[in-house]
């Protein structure tokens, strides 16, 4: 903690400024912010500078009331609060606690030197209690990277499990402002809450999920789901109402491969930035499964707002995003998915800067074949004219469909099949093959940063790992010409073929793998038939 001399209004007088480190969020990243507080004689007022948002400007009343409610004195003088660097926009109530402690240091309740080495974040209630804030995991990671001995972090008690994930940080969780004052003064011992050891994989949870064997019939769709999950591919289920599209999607969490520790850390970082880590949860070990309603806005789906926050695509990072009744979503909203599906991240640009959020996910979507839902249904006739069918399907743009690897028909199941016994494999059996295929991919891409599965394979890796041989290439070329495939769809078929080969345990991609992958492009075939 350094003492900063300030030029006075009268020559010869030097003011000392209290200073403490806090944080603001930019995307999922925590950026250090220096909080400087100066208390001088003059008309009582509080001024906050350094690009604060409305929630920070409102903190003046919260801080004053919380200090007085804690039985401490609030200066009846002129207070200036500076948040540095000045060009970085700041938002949220994270600065309440550091501002209050810096003011108390100015009032000699604390020494300025005692604040040295601390990083502090917390929102204050009017009664002086400290409430949880967003992004504590990112803050702890920043503190851990700070050179010794400045590795002490004071946070709300509700966020203690998040901060404790990071090694090398002395964490002090506090319940209220008086506890914070005691901790700074050395009267509250530095504590670290234990983090429950995560289980990889979380077998108990997975076995409790709805089992895939509950689904009657739909052998091709079940196989396609296995391929999609094994390689991290996007999939679209197309069929009439009651065919089992939603039922199949709800079984996906059970066959998802377990997360690595790095993936768990990435996912927890996103949820921490969104303020969605359950109290006491610590590291998140289960792959997320997000299913937003079709009425969701663009900002809700991909993130945004005045101060950009993670959307559903980022909350589904390293997991699954399920969009039921895809054409019911706004076409403008759906088109926002094109960047995250292609790049595995989403960048939101605002006047004051940009924020990036991770979005490596498996998209699972469902739709009816037509507005009434019965086109191609052998049991019920379709009432939709061709123009209505084209208009309905046109709500999902071609560029978005190009980014979906598998288009699968889910026909209506007969009543005999529904009433009969299960004819499919269990979730556990499918999950075993998925995990084996993912292990093959992990070993294959061990030296490729950012690549963990076949769906993330870059173009330069396709020739090395997914070349289908002369016969397979001839078949793929013929299919591309027949179906009018784009270059993107061509490459996606190769990635799917590589996954099919991995599920089989085959070293090379063959003609049969390409043939199966081409068979999963139902909408491309439909356009040719039209």
Buried (B, 14 or more C-beta within 10 A) or exposed (E): BEEBEEEEEEEEEEBBBBBBBBBBBBBBBBBBBBBBBBBBEEEEEBEBEBBBBEBBEBBBEBBBBBBEBBEBEBBEBBBBBBBBEEEBBBBBBBBBBBBBBBBBBBBEBBEBEBBBBBBBBBBBBEEBBBBBBBBBBBBBBBBBEBEEEBBBBBBBBBBBBBBBBBEEBBBBBBEBBBBBBBBBEEEBEEBEBEBEEBEEBBEEEBEEBBBBBBBBBBEBBBBBBBBBBBBBBBBBBBBBBEBBBBBBBBBBBBBBBBBBEEBBBBBBBBBBBBBBBEEEBBBBBBBBBBBBEBEBBBBBBBBBEEBBBBBBBBBBBBBBBBBBBBBBBBEEBBBBBBBBBEEBBBBBEEEEEEBBBBBBBBBBBBBBBBBBBBBBBEEEEBEBEEEBBEBBBEBBBEBBBBBBBBBBBBBBBEEEEEEEEEEBBBBBBBBEBBBBBBEBBBEBBEEEEEBBBBBBBEEEBBEEBBBBBEEBBEBBEEBBEEBEBBEEBBBBBBBBBBBBBBBEEBEEBBBBBBBBBBBBBBBBBBEEEE
